[in-house]
Amino acid sequence: MNTVEDLDIVHLYTKIRDNPHYLEVPNEMPFVESPLHTTTSEGHTNLALEILRLKPSLGKKLNLDGLSPLHLALDNGHTNTVKRLLKHDPDLVRVQGGQGTLFCIVQWKKGHQSFDLFSSHRKTNNTLIFRRSNDEGNTVMHLAALTNQSQV
C-alpha cells in the first residue's frame, strides 16, 4: 500500500467484512448521507471510485441537503474527483440535486481560473453537459452569460 487512500480502501473492505450491509441504503430513502457523499466531499478520489464500483446506485442518491456526490465534489473544488467520477459514469451529470447540476457547475466556475471540467468533456467529444438545460430551459452557456462568466 502506497498512499493514505490505499489504506482507506483497505479500511472500507474491513468495514464491509464486519458489516456486509455497510454500503446498503434502502431504495425508499430518497435522501441519505452515504460513504460516497463523504469521500467525494473530501476529495478522496480513489476511495470514491471504489465505492462507486461496489455500489453504483449511491452515485445518484441525494444527501439531506439535496446534493449528489458529484455536487459535493464540485462544491468543494475537487476537480480531479469530478473528472474521474464522470469518466467512470457520465450519467452522474444528469442527477438533479436541490439546485440543479448546471447551477452548481456555474457556481463552481466562479472560484476557478480554468474550466477543466468542460475541457475534459470536449476532449472526449461528450457534449452532454452543454446540451443539458435546467427547469427554465437555460443551458450552462445561458447560466454562464447570466452570471457574467464569459470564460465559460
Steps between C-alpha positions, in 0.01 A plus 500: 500500500645832394256773593255600766222432251627143455471456875152654487398240241633222725303657787187506279528128436556439872175685572321295233641178645379603849162611363409369152218759486736795554429651156135401491251784490132417481365604160201667662732749674521795259753690712798346677856596596689202357872419520519613135371845594766527769788386280413725206458806720846431646656436157598137565479409133624139502284409798197669342554302178531175694172567680336596169622174343359299790170685524425709186157609628666715769618737226139603440392536864450847645610595849282685751589830328383364163852460359646204315859382551594678176350826629703468820823447308418808287407712800827414672716564192621143451549520123683170466227319694232652276684404181567144614141449619367622166748283310378199699130588458412792268134473604587643842481844340127441448422462871291800599575623848332773700637783285553302181826380352544793262462756776762322709742482207470871424529587871811280519650684203491830686785386725725348233720653231479226235194288436675163483173312543368619165830461318515134604155447352601668174799267472271198518245655262239483777276802451230380737587762758460781245161378378354446846249761622337581830126528571487847344665377179837665567812316386833540675590767243185697588581477870859602437383808309242586768769486770760684288728197462634577152794257542254207478 
